[in-house]
Amino acid sequence: MKRTYLTYIFSKRVLGYTLFFSFFTLDHGFAQNRSQQGSQVLEPIVQKIVAEANHNSQLESLAFELLDVVGPRLVGTPGMTRANEWALAKFESWGITAQNQKIGEWRGWERGISHIDMIAPRVKSLAGTQLAWSPSTKGKSIQAEVISLPDVKDSLSFHKWLPSVKGKFVMISMPQPTGRPDHNWEEYGTKESIERMKVSRDSLAVLWNNRIKASGVSANSIPAMLEDAGAVGILTSNWSKEFGANKIFGARSYKAPSLDISLEDYGMLYRLTEKGISTKISVETASKDLGNVPSFNTIAEIKGSQFPNEYVILSAHLDSWEGGSGATDNGTGTIAMMEVARILKKILPNPKRTILIGLWGSEEQGLNGSRSFVLDNPEIIENTQAVFNLDNGTGRVERINGSGFVHAYDFISRWMSAVPAHVTKDIKTEFPGSPGGGGSDHSSFVAAGVPAFMLSSLSWGYFSNTWHTNLDTYDKLVFDDLKYNVILTAVMAYKASEEAKLVNREQRVLPAGTDGKPGVWPPIRQPRRTGVGY
């Protein structure tokens, strides 16, 4: 770690602000080297934080209340409203001032039942659900034949085929040739069988993409065209490449219900129809369009005693997609930051700087909550010491990137040195790192020049198993790892709040892009404050 820093200083002194070689140096195991130099003595406040996090953890009760009782939190739904109100009440029960700040409006929608059954050539209940914002059958059962997109030679042929969809459910996703994830094939398959599977899958993907391309319209435009031609429903299957997991996003139809069907059942329907066997399903859904509804950030505050108008921000987005219950994206970040706030209020009721907790809304639709906060609160942005963001699963924090701030090494390493070594020993750091242009809410602050850091977590199969899937549920949480994250964040927030002055915000000179042009710091982006056109 020390050698990395000296290399950086030398490079800066010799080369001015065109820095080479040392920008992406990784520190493998931050605290391990430190602990080898002698036994670590924790500050009394840190000892209290650790004891509270380990022996009086509220994580499980917070997770139950948010994930099982409140449930998924799609912007514009009653679930999101319940989440804002729940968070507000929880903060206030801990003696922490909080408010829901309006950031805009969104298309209101309330999920209802989804009953999907195959009724011919035999009877079978199908695993599936409405996509977000899908129109409904208004509580009535619609029974109709299932067909798939045709293999047409050109746009003219596609438009000639369109009238045939009237009164039918249309499958518009590629059927998967295997429901086994690659790791399962690699564990049990022969080299030859694995190769044949991959060739088959790749070939099918090419053929399907060509089928879409030949239609002359984009894949996103097809649902609206089908419903305008009289289709009674749209069937999709967005497999997440893991057993039983599908990505559940939003509908692109406005009159006919859009449904996601499990890989297994979708494949069966497709094979039946392709073999010429008359296949019918019965669908009953009961979602409601609620018109435009307000959307909010929930902002909580532990007032600073010495520098009340300077801030440390604990960041996590409260909203989620709603195929599951939004457990790892981002229930884990939400409950961890709320637990940090509870502990700091109890152990450090009068920090030097004000500690804000930002639970952002509409992150999933484009970081809208945090982008709104940045634009609506310039005085806070100007005087923010640091932002710590949690948003990628249930695992222990494994990496911290300096986000492109030249002096990130100085203050991040100083704050981390106060954290128990067993928490930081496997964390890799990258200084000064690079500013992220998107991906999560810290980037909204980085764009405004605020030192904001993603506390990146171990995967635990995040992107294939739980990210935006029907399997993103309470049972996937790893509470021991979340306790590590609570301790890490609470101690770093404490140390950041106690600094004598605001940290240096100097930004690194970014390397040239592939086009040879100088790198540019990510710009501040406007949020979507309405769901119109989304």
C-alpha positions as CSV (number, residue, x, y, z in Angstrom):
1,M,0.0,0.0,0.0
2,K,2.8,2.4,1.0
3,R,4.8,1.6,-2.1
4,T,1.8,2.2,-4.3
5,Y,1.3,5.7,-2.9
6,L,5.0,6.6,-3.2
7,T,5.0,5.5,-6.8
8,Y,2.0,7.8,-7.5
9,I,3.6,10.8,-5.8
10,F,6.8,10.3,-7.8
11,S,4.8,10.1,-11.0
12,K,2.9,13.2,-10.3
13,R,6.0,15.2,-9.4
14,V,7.9,14.2,-12.5
15,L,5.1,14.2,-15.0
16,G,2.8,16.9,-13.7
17,Y,-0.9,15.8,-14.0
18,T,-0.4,13.3,-16.8
19,L,-0.2,10.3,-14.5
20,F,1.0,6.8,-15.6
21,F,1.4,3.3,-14.3
22,S,0.0,3.7,-10.8
23,F,-3.6,4.6,-11.4
24,F,-4.9,1.0,-11.3
25,T,-2.6,-0.5,-8.6
26,L,-4.6,-2.9,-6.4
27,D,-4.0,-3.4,-2.8
28,H,-4.7,-7.1,-2.1
29,G,-5.8,-7.2,1.5
30,F,-5.9,-3.8,3.0
31,A,-5.6,-4.7,6.7
32,Q,-3.6,-7.8,6.4
33,N,-0.3,-6.0,6.0
34,R,-1.2,-3.6,8.8
35,S,-2.1,-6.3,11.2
36,Q,1.1,-8.1,10.6
37,Q,2.9,-5.0,11.9
38,G,1.4,-5.4,15.4
39,S,-1.9,-6.1,17.2
40,Q,-4.6,-3.6,16.4
41,V,-6.1,-1.4,19.1
42,L,-9.6,-0.2,18.3
43,E,-10.9,3.2,19.4
44,P,-13.5,3.0,22.2
45,I,-16.2,4.2,19.8
46,V,-15.2,1.6,17.2
47,Q,-15.4,-1.1,19.9
48,K,-18.9,0.1,20.8
49,I,-19.9,0.0,17.1
50,V,-18.6,-3.5,16.7
51,A,-20.4,-4.7,19.9
52,E,-23.7,-3.2,18.9
53,A,-23.5,-4.6,15.3
54,N,-22.6,-8.1,16.5
55,H,-24.7,-8.4,19.7
56,N,-27.8,-6.3,19.0
57,S,-28.2,-6.5,15.2
58,Q,-31.6,-5.5,13.8
59,L,-30.8,-6.7,10.3
60,E,-33.0,-9.7,10.4
61,S,-36.0,-7.9,11.7
62,L,-35.4,-5.0,9.2
63,A,-35.2,-7.6,6.3
64,F,-38.4,-9.3,7.4
65,E,-40.3,-6.1,7.6
66,L,-39.0,-4.7,4.3
67,L,-38.9,-7.8,2.2
68,D,-41.7,-10.0,3.5
69,V,-44.2,-7.5,4.8
70,V,-43.7,-4.5,2.5
71,G,-42.4,-6.6,-0.4
72,P,-41.2,-5.4,-3.8
73,R,-40.8,-1.6,-4.4
74,L,-41.3,-0.7,-8.0
75,V,-41.5,3.1,-8.5
76,G,-45.2,4.2,-8.9
77,T,-46.6,1.2,-7.0
78,P,-48.3,1.0,-3.5
79,G,-45.3,-1.1,-2.5
80,M,-42.9,1.8,-3.0
81,T,-45.3,4.1,-1.0
82,R,-45.4,1.5,1.8
83,A,-41.6,1.4,1.8
84,N,-41.2,5.1,2.0
85,E,-43.6,5.2,4.9
86,W,-42.1,2.2,6.6
87,A,-38.6,3.7,6.4
88,L,-39.8,7.1,7.8
89,A,-41.5,5.4,10.8
90,K,-38.5,3.2,11.5
91,F,-36.1,6.2,11.5
92,E,-38.4,8.1,13.8
93,S,-38.6,5.2,16.2
94,W,-34.8,5.5,16.6
95,G,-35.0,9.2,17.3
96,I,-33.7,10.1,13.8
97,T,-35.3,12.9,11.9
98,A,-36.5,11.8,8.5
99,Q,-38.7,13.0,5.7
100,N,-40.0,11.9,2.3
101,Q,-38.8,14.4,-0.4
102,K,-40.8,14.4,-3.6
103,I,-38.6,13.9,-6.7
104,G,-41.3,13.7,-9.4
105,E,-44.2,11.5,-10.6
106,W,-44.4,8.1,-12.2
107,R,-46.9,5.9,-13.8
108,G,-48.9,4.3,-11.0
109,W,-49.5,0.6,-11.2
110,E,-50.6,-2.1,-8.7
111,R,-49.9,-5.8,-9.2
112,G,-52.8,-8.2,-9.0
113,I,-53.1,-11.9,-9.4
114,S,-51.5,-13.9,-12.3
115,H,-53.2,-17.2,-13.1
116,I,-51.7,-18.9,-16.2
117,D,-52.7,-22.4,-17.2
118,M,-52.3,-24.5,-20.3
119,I,-55.6,-26.0,-21.2
120,A,-54.7,-27.8,-24.5
121,P,-53.4,-30.3,-25.5
122,R,-53.5,-31.1,-21.8
123,V,-54.0,-29.2,-18.5
124,K,-51.0,-27.8,-16.7
125,S,-50.5,-24.7,-14.4
126,L,-47.7,-22.6,-15.8
127,A,-45.1,-20.8,-13.9
128,G,-45.2,-17.1,-14.9
129,T,-46.2,-13.6,-13.9
130,Q,-47.2,-10.2,-15.4
131,L,-44.4,-7.9,-16.3
132,A,-44.3,-4.6,-14.5
133,W,-46.9,-2.0,-15.7
134,S,-48.7,-4.7,-17.8
135,P,-52.3,-4.2,-18.8
136,S,-54.6,-6.8,-17.2
137,T,-57.5,-9.0,-18.3
138,K,-59.6,-7.0,-15.8
139,G,-60.1,-10.1,-13.6
140,K,-61.6,-12.2,-16.5
141,S,-60.2,-15.3,-17.9
142,I,-58.9,-15.1,-21.5
143,Q,-58.6,-18.5,-23.3
144,A,-56.8,-18.5,-26.6
145,E,-54.4,-20.3,-28.9
146,V,-50.6,-19.8,-28.6
147,I,-48.4,-19.0,-31.6
148,S,-44.8,-17.8,-32.0
149,L,-43.2,-15.2,-34.2
150,P,-42.8,-16.6,-37.7
151,D,-39.6,-17.0,-39.7
152,V,-40.2,-14.5,-42.4
153,K,-37.9,-13.4,-45.3
154,D,-38.6,-9.7,-45.1
155,S,-40.7,-6.9,-43.6
156,L,-43.5,-7.3,-46.2
157,S,-43.9,-10.9,-45.3
158,F,-44.1,-9.9,-41.6
159,H,-46.8,-7.4,-42.2
160,K,-48.8,-9.9,-44.2
161,W,-48.6,-12.3,-41.3
162,L,-49.6,-9.7,-38.6
163,P,-53.4,-10.2,-39.1
164,S,-53.1,-13.8,-38.1
165,V,-52.3,-12.9,-34.5
166,K,-55.8,-11.6,-33.8
167,G,-57.3,-13.4,-30.8
168,K,-54.0,-15.2,-30.0
169,F,-51.2,-15.2,-27.4
170,V,-47.9,-14.6,-29.2
171,M,-44.5,-15.8,-28.0
172,I,-41.8,-13.3,-28.8
173,S,-38.7,-14.7,-27.0
174,M,-36.1,-17.2,-28.2
175,P,-36.7,-20.6,-26.7
176,Q,-33.6,-21.8,-24.8
177,P,-32.2,-25.1,-26.0
178,T,-31.1,-26.0,-22.4
179,G,-32.3,-25.0,-19.0
180,R,-29.1,-26.0,-17.4
181,P,-26.6,-23.2,-16.5
182,D,-23.1,-23.5,-18.0
183,H,-21.6,-24.4,-14.6
184,N,-23.8,-27.5,-14.5
185,W,-22.7,-28.5,-18.0
186,E,-19.1,-28.0,-17.1
187,E,-19.4,-30.2,-14.0
188,Y,-21.0,-33.1,-15.7
189,G,-20.9,-32.8,-19.5
190,T,-18.3,-34.2,-21.8
191,K,-16.1,-31.8,-23.8
192,E,-18.0,-32.9,-27.0
193,S,-21.5,-32.5,-25.5
194,I,-20.7,-29.1,-24.1
195,E,-19.4,-27.9,-27.4
196,R,-22.5,-29.2,-29.2
197,M,-24.7,-27.4,-26.7
198,K,-22.9,-24.1,-27.2
199,V,-22.9,-24.4,-31.0
200,S,-26.7,-25.2,-30.9
201,R,-27.4,-22.3,-28.6
202,D,-25.3,-19.8,-30.5
203,S,-26.8,-20.9,-33.8
204,L,-30.3,-20.6,-32.4
205,A,-29.5,-17.1,-31.2
206,V,-28.3,-16.0,-34.6
207,L,-31.4,-17.5,-36.3
208,W,-33.7,-15.8,-33.8
209,N,-32.0,-12.4,-34.2
210,N,-32.3,-12.8,-37.9
211,R,-36.0,-13.5,-37.5
212,I,-36.4,-10.3,-35.6
213,K,-34.3,-8.3,-38.1
214,A,-36.2,-9.6,-41.1
215,S,-39.4,-8.3,-39.6
216,G,-38.1,-4.8,-40.2
217,V,-38.9,-3.6,-36.6
218,S,-37.0,-3.6,-33.3
219,A,-37.7,-6.2,-30.7
220,N,-39.0,-3.5,-28.4
221,S,-41.5,-2.4,-30.9
222,I,-43.0,-5.8,-31.6
223,P,-45.4,-6.0,-28.5
224,A,-47.2,-2.8,-29.5
225,M,-47.5,-3.9,-33.1
226,L,-48.9,-7.3,-32.0
227,E,-51.6,-5.8,-29.7
228,D,-52.6,-3.3,-32.4
229,A,-53.1,-6.2,-34.7
230,G,-55.4,-7.9,-32.2
231,A,-53.2,-10.2,-30.1
232,V,-54.8,-10.9,-26.8
233,G,-51.4,-11.3,-24.9
234,I,-47.7,-11.2,-25.2
235,L,-45.6,-14.1,-23.9
236,T,-41.9,-13.7,-23.1
237,S,-39.2,-15.6,-21.2
238,N,-36.0,-13.8,-20.1
239,W,-33.8,-16.5,-18.6
240,S,-31.1,-15.4,-16.2
241,K,-28.8,-18.4,-17.0
242,E,-29.4,-20.1,-13.7
243,F,-31.8,-22.8,-12.5
244,G,-35.3,-21.3,-12.0
245,A,-34.3,-17.6,-12.5
246,N,-35.9,-15.2,-15.0
247,K,-35.3,-11.5,-15.3
248,I,-38.6,-9.7,-14.7
249,F,-38.7,-6.2,-16.2
250,G,-41.4,-3.9,-17.6
251,A,-44.1,-4.5,-20.2
252,R,-44.0,-2.8,-23.6
253,S,-47.6,-3.3,-24.4
254,Y,-50.4,-1.0,-23.5
255,K,-53.6,-2.9,-24.1
256,A,-52.8,-6.6,-24.1
257,P,-51.2,-8.2,-21.0
258,S,-47.5,-9.1,-21.1
259,L,-46.4,-12.2,-19.2
260,D,-43.0,-13.7,-18.4
261,I,-43.1,-17.5,-18.5
262,S,-40.5,-19.7,-16.9
263,L,-37.9,-21.2,-19.2
264,E,-39.3,-24.7,-18.7
265,D,-42.9,-23.9,-19.5
266,Y,-42.1,-21.4,-22.3
267,G,-39.9,-24.1,-24.0
268,M,-42.8,-26.6,-23.7
269,L,-45.3,-24.2,-25.3
270,Y,-42.8,-23.4,-28.1
271,R,-42.1,-27.0,-28.9
272,L,-45.8,-27.8,-29.1
273,T,-46.6,-25.0,-31.4
274,E,-43.6,-25.6,-33.6
275,K,-44.6,-29.2,-34.0
276,G,-48.1,-28.1,-35.2
277,I,-50.0,-29.2,-32.1
278,S,-52.9,-26.9,-31.2
279,T,-51.9,-25.3,-27.9
280,K,-54.2,-23.1,-25.8
281,I,-53.7,-21.3,-22.5
282,S,-56.0,-19.5,-20.1
283,V,-54.8,-16.3,-18.5
284,E,-56.4,-14.2,-15.7
285,T,-54.7,-11.1,-14.4
286,A,-56.0,-8.2,-12.3
287,S,-53.4,-5.4,-12.1
288,K,-54.6,-1.8,-11.9
289,D,-53.4,1.4,-13.6
290,L,-53.4,4.1,-10.9
291,G,-52.6,7.1,-13.1
292,N,-49.6,9.4,-12.2
293,V,-48.5,9.1,-8.6
294,P,-45.7,11.0,-6.7
295,S,-42.3,9.5,-6.2
296,F,-40.0,10.2,-3.3
297,N,-36.6,9.9,-1.7
298,T,-36.5,9.1,2.0
299,I,-33.9,11.3,3.7
300,A,-32.9,10.9,7.3
301,E,-30.5,13.0,9.3
302,I,-28.3,12.8,12.4
303,K,-27.4,16.5,13.0
304,G,-23.8,17.4,13.3
305,S,-22.6,19.2,16.4
306,Q,-19.5,21.1,15.2
307,F,-20.1,21.3,11.4
308,P,-23.8,20.9,11.0
309,N,-23.8,22.2,7.4
310,E,-21.2,19.6,6.3
311,Y,-22.3,16.1,5.5
312,V,-21.4,12.4,5.3
313,I,-24.0,10.6,3.2
314,L,-25.0,6.9,3.6
315,S,-26.5,5.9,0.2
316,A,-28.7,3.1,-0.9
317,H,-31.7,2.9,-3.2
318,L,-34.9,1.8,-1.7
319,D,-36.8,0.9,-4.9
320,S,-36.6,-2.4,-6.7
321,W,-38.0,-4.3,-9.6
322,E,-40.7,-6.6,-8.5
323,G,-40.3,-10.1,-9.9
324,G,-39.1,-11.1,-6.4
325,S,-39.0,-8.9,-3.3
326,G,-35.9,-6.8,-4.1
327,A,-33.8,-8.6,-1.5
328,T,-30.3,-8.2,-2.8
329,D,-31.1,-5.3,-5.1
330,N,-31.3,-3.4,-3.0
331,G,-32.9,-4.5,0.2
332,T,-29.5,-5.4,1.5
333,G,-28.1,-2.0,0.9
334,T,-31.1,-0.3,2.4
335,I,-31.2,-2.3,5.6
336,A,-27.4,-2.1,6.1
337,M,-27.5,1.7,5.8
338,M,-30.5,1.9,8.1
339,E,-28.6,-0.3,10.6
340,V,-25.6,1.9,10.3
341,A,-27.7,4.9,11.1
342,R,-29.3,3.2,14.1
343,I,-26.0,2.3,15.5
344,L,-24.4,5.7,15.0
345,K,-27.4,7.4,16.6
346,K,-27.0,5.2,19.6
347,I,-23.2,5.3,19.9
348,L,-22.5,8.7,18.3
349,P,-25.6,10.8,18.8
350,N,-23.7,14.1,18.2
351,P,-21.2,13.6,15.3
352,K,-19.1,16.5,14.3
353,R,-20.7,16.5,10.8
354,T,-24.3,15.8,9.9
355,I,-24.8,12.3,8.7
356,L,-27.5,12.0,6.1
357,I,-29.1,8.7,5.0
358,G,-30.4,8.8,1.4
359,L,-32.7,6.0,0.5
360,W,-33.3,6.8,-3.2
361,G,-36.3,6.2,-5.3
362,S,-36.5,5.2,-9.0
363,E,-32.8,4.1,-9.2
364,E,-33.8,1.3,-11.5
365,Q,-35.2,3.7,-14.0
366,G,-32.0,5.7,-14.3
367,L,-30.6,6.8,-10.9
368,N,-33.5,9.3,-10.7
369,G,-33.6,9.7,-7.0
370,S,-30.0,10.5,-6.4
371,R,-29.7,12.6,-9.6
372,S,-32.7,14.7,-8.3
373,F,-31.1,15.0,-4.9
374,V,-27.8,16.3,-6.4
375,L,-29.6,19.0,-8.5
376,D,-32.1,19.9,-5.8
377,N,-29.6,20.3,-2.9
378,P,-26.6,22.3,-4.2
379,E,-25.6,23.5,-0.7
380,I,-25.4,20.0,0.5
381,I,-23.4,18.8,-2.5
382,E,-21.0,21.7,-2.1
383,N,-20.3,20.6,1.5
384,T,-20.4,16.8,1.4
385,Q,-17.3,15.1,2.9
386,A,-18.0,11.7,1.4
387,V,-20.7,9.4,0.1
388,F,-20.7,5.6,0.9
389,N,-23.0,3.6,-1.4
390,L,-24.2,0.0,-1.0
391,D,-26.0,-1.6,-4.0
392,N,-24.8,-4.9,-5.3
393,G,-25.9,-7.8,-3.3
394,T,-25.6,-9.5,0.1
395,G,-21.9,-10.2,0.1
396,R,-19.1,-8.7,2.1
397,V,-17.5,-5.6,0.7
398,E,-14.5,-6.8,-1.3
399,R,-13.4,-3.7,-3.3
400,I,-13.3,0.1,-2.9
401,N,-12.4,2.3,-5.9
402,G,-11.1,5.8,-5.4
403,S,-13.6,7.1,-8.0
404,G,-10.9,9.2,-9.7
405,F,-10.1,11.5,-6.7
406,V,-6.4,12.1,-6.5
407,H,-6.2,12.2,-2.7
408,A,-8.6,9.3,-2.1
409,Y,-5.7,7.2,-0.9
410,D,-5.0,9.6,1.9
411,F,-8.5,9.7,3.5
412,I,-9.9,6.3,2.6
413,S,-6.9,4.5,4.0
414,R,-7.0,6.7,7.1
415,W,-10.7,5.8,7.7
416,M,-10.2,2.2,6.9
417,S,-7.3,1.9,9.3
418,A,-9.8,2.4,12.2
419,V,-11.9,-0.6,11.0
420,P,-11.3,-4.0,12.6
421,A,-8.7,-5.8,10.6
422,H,-10.8,-8.9,10.2
423,V,-13.3,-6.8,8.3
424,T,-10.9,-5.1,6.0
425,K,-8.3,-7.9,5.5
426,D,-9.7,-9.1,2.1
427,I,-10.8,-5.7,0.7
428,K,-8.9,-4.6,-2.4
429,T,-8.5,-1.0,-3.1
430,E,-7.8,1.0,-6.3
431,F,-6.4,4.5,-6.1
432,P,-7.1,7.0,-7.4
433,G,-9.3,4.7,-9.6
434,S,-11.8,6.0,-12.1
435,P,-15.1,7.9,-11.9
436,G,-18.1,5.7,-12.8
437,G,-20.5,7.2,-15.3
438,G,-23.5,5.2,-14.1
439,G,-24.5,1.9,-12.6
440,S,-25.4,3.0,-9.1
441,D,-26.2,6.1,-7.1
442,H,-22.6,7.0,-6.1
443,S,-22.0,8.1,-9.7
444,S,-24.6,10.8,-9.4
445,F,-22.4,12.4,-6.7
446,V,-19.1,11.7,-8.5
447,A,-20.4,13.6,-11.5
448,A,-20.9,16.6,-9.2
449,G,-17.3,16.3,-7.9
450,V,-18.3,14.8,-4.6
451,P,-16.0,12.0,-3.2
452,A,-18.5,9.1,-3.5
453,F,-17.5,5.5,-3.3
454,M,-19.2,2.2,-4.2
455,L,-18.6,-0.4,-1.6
456,S,-18.5,-3.3,-4.0
457,S,-19.5,-6.7,-2.6
458,L,-18.8,-10.3,-3.2
459,S,-21.1,-11.7,-5.9
460,W,-22.8,-14.7,-4.3
461,G,-24.2,-15.3,-7.8
462,Y,-25.7,-11.9,-7.9
463,F,-26.1,-11.2,-11.6
464,S,-27.3,-14.7,-12.6
465,N,-29.3,-15.7,-9.5
466,T,-30.9,-12.6,-8.0
467,W,-30.3,-9.4,-9.9
468,H,-33.8,-8.4,-11.1
469,T,-35.0,-11.9,-11.0
470,N,-37.9,-13.8,-9.4
471,L,-35.5,-15.4,-7.0
472,D,-34.4,-12.1,-5.4
473,T,-35.9,-13.0,-2.0
474,Y,-35.2,-12.9,1.7
475,D,-33.7,-16.4,1.8
476,K,-30.8,-15.2,-0.3
477,L,-29.5,-12.9,2.4
478,V,-26.2,-13.7,4.2
479,F,-26.5,-11.8,7.4
480,D,-23.0,-12.5,8.6
481,D,-21.6,-10.7,5.5
482,L,-24.1,-7.8,6.0
483,K,-22.8,-7.3,9.6
484,Y,-19.3,-6.9,8.2
485,N,-20.6,-4.2,5.8
486,V,-22.4,-2.5,8.7
487,I,-19.2,-2.3,10.8
488,L,-17.1,-1.2,7.8
489,T,-19.6,1.6,6.8
490,A,-20.3,2.7,10.3
491,V,-16.7,3.1,11.2
492,M,-15.8,4.9,8.0
493,A,-18.7,7.2,8.3
494,Y,-17.7,8.0,11.9
495,K,-14.1,8.7,10.9
496,A,-15.2,10.8,7.9
497,S,-17.5,12.9,10.1
498,E,-14.6,13.5,12.6
499,E,-12.1,14.9,10.1
500,A,-10.7,18.3,10.9
501,K,-11.7,19.7,7.5
502,L,-13.3,18.6,4.3
503,V,-11.2,16.3,2.2
504,N,-9.4,17.4,-1.0
505,R,-11.6,16.9,-4.0
506,E,-8.9,17.1,-6.7
507,Q,-9.8,15.0,-9.7
508,R,-7.3,12.9,-11.6
509,V,-6.5,13.6,-15.2
510,L,-8.3,10.9,-17.2
511,P,-6.4,8.9,-19.8
512,A,-7.3,9.3,-23.5
513,G,-10.0,7.2,-24.8
514,T,-9.8,4.6,-27.6
515,D,-10.4,7.5,-30.1
516,G,-7.3,9.3,-28.8
517,K,-9.3,12.2,-27.3
518,P,-8.6,13.3,-23.7
519,G,-10.7,11.6,-21.1
520,V,-13.6,13.7,-19.7
521,W,-15.1,13.6,-16.2
522,P,-18.7,12.2,-16.3
523,P,-21.2,15.0,-16.6
524,I,-24.1,15.7,-14.2
525,R,-27.2,14.1,-15.8
526,Q,-30.8,15.1,-15.6
527,P,-33.1,12.7,-13.8
528,R,-36.4,11.5,-15.2
529,R,-39.0,13.2,-13.0
530,T,-41.9,11.6,-14.9
531,G,-42.7,8.1,-16.2
532,V,-44.1,9.5,-19.5
533,G,-42.2,8.0,-22.4
534,Y,-40.3,5.5,-20.2
